[in-house]
């Protein structure tokens, strides 16, 4: 992947204030998807006793990763929305460690797209959660349009 391509995708991610607020960032891109990182932050912790990240932050990471994986696969500005998302939480996240989510768009039809994902700290072989989703194509605008992109997470 070239630096210019990676910067283009960073711009897409910065277009959403929600992504910016969470601090989501691209880790890598591949032909059928991407890997996003959710940096560990104290304000995203769901249980102060254990330090595990709030499930809402994890769901946001998964849904965003799988959506960008679809966008990466189709490579066209076409509107879509999450129709179904299933996340199997296998274990708690670890205090102080960033979370990564990899997405793989493995099937696209005229109306639907199917994406699977894995949430992990160090390696996808040791997942914190796994996910599968179905997205449907819409006639609406692409939510990750870069017009008006102004946020720049580090």
N, C-alpha and C positions, 0 to 999 in steps of 0.2 A: 504494500500500500504506500502510495506517495504521500509526502507531507501536505501537498495541496489538497488531495482527496480527504485526508484526515481533518484538515482545517475546515473544509466544506461541511463535513459531518458535525464538527464542533459547533458550527454556526447554526445548523438545524437544531441541535440540542439546546443552545442558548436562546432560541426563539420562544421557549416556554418559561414564563416566570416560575411555574411550579417546579420544573426540572432545576432551574437555577437555585431556587430556595432550598431544595434538597441537596444541592451540590453534586448532582449526577454528572459523570464524565465518561467519555468513551475510553475504553481500554484497548479494544481492537475491532477491526472489521474483517469479515470474510464473505465469501460469495453468497451465502444464504442467511446471513445474519450479522450479529455483532455481540460484543461484550461491553457492558456498562459497569461502572463502579459507583457504589454508594459509600462515600467516606464515612467512617465512624465519627459521630459527633454526640456529645452529651445531650444536646437538645432533641435528639432523635431516639433516645432511650425510652423504652416502654416500662421497664422495671428497674428502678434505681438500685434495688438490692443486688440483682444479678448483673445489671449493665447490658442486658440484651436489648437489641433494637426493637422499636415498636413495630408490630405487625403491619400497620398502615404504611410505614416507610418501606418495608419489604415488598408489600403488594405494589406500591408505586414503582419501585425498581423493576419488578417483574413485568408489569403491564407496559411500562415505557420501553424496556428492552425488547419485548416481543413485538411491539408496534414498530420500533425502529428496524427490527430484523425483517419484518414484512416489507417496509419501505426499501430496505437494502436489496431484498430479493427482486421486487418488481421494478425498481429503478425508474419509476414514473410518478408524476404528481397526480395521484388519484386518492380521493377521500376514502377513509375506512374508519370503522369503529369496532371496539371490542364487543363481540357478541357473547362469548363465553370464556371464562377464565377459571381454571382449577389449579390450586396450589396445594401441594402436599408438604406440610411442614414436618421435616424428619427429625430435627433437633434444634436447640436454641442457637442463636448467633453467639459469638464470643465477644466479651467485653474488650473494647479497644481495637478490634480488627475490622478493617474495611470489608464490605460484602461486594461480590461480583455476581453478575447474572449473565449467562450466555444464552443467546437465542438462536434458533435454527428454524427457518421457514422451509418446511419440507414438502408442502403441497399448496398449489394455487389453482383455483378454478375461476370461472367467469364471475362468480358472486362471493366466493369464500376463500379464506386462506387459513392454513393450519400451521401453528408454530409451537415448538416445544422449548423448554428452557430448564436451566439448572442454576441454583443459587449456591454460592460457595465462598469460602474464605481464601484458601490456598490453591485448591485444585478441584475441578469438576468431579473427580473421582470420589470426593468426600463431601457430598452436597448437604447443605442446610435445608434446602427445599428443592422440589422439582415442580414443574408447571407444564400445562398444556393449554392452548387457547385456540379459539376460532374467531377470526375477524371477518366482518362483512364489508363489502365495498359499498360506498354511498355516492350519491350525486353531489354531496356537499364539498366544501373546500378542504384542502389538505391541512390538518391541524398544525403540522410542523413547518408551515410556510416560513421563510426567512424574512419576509417583509416586516420591517419594524423590529428585527432582532436587535436587542440592546444589552442583553445580560452577558456577563463574562465570568463564569465560575473558573476558578484556578485549576 
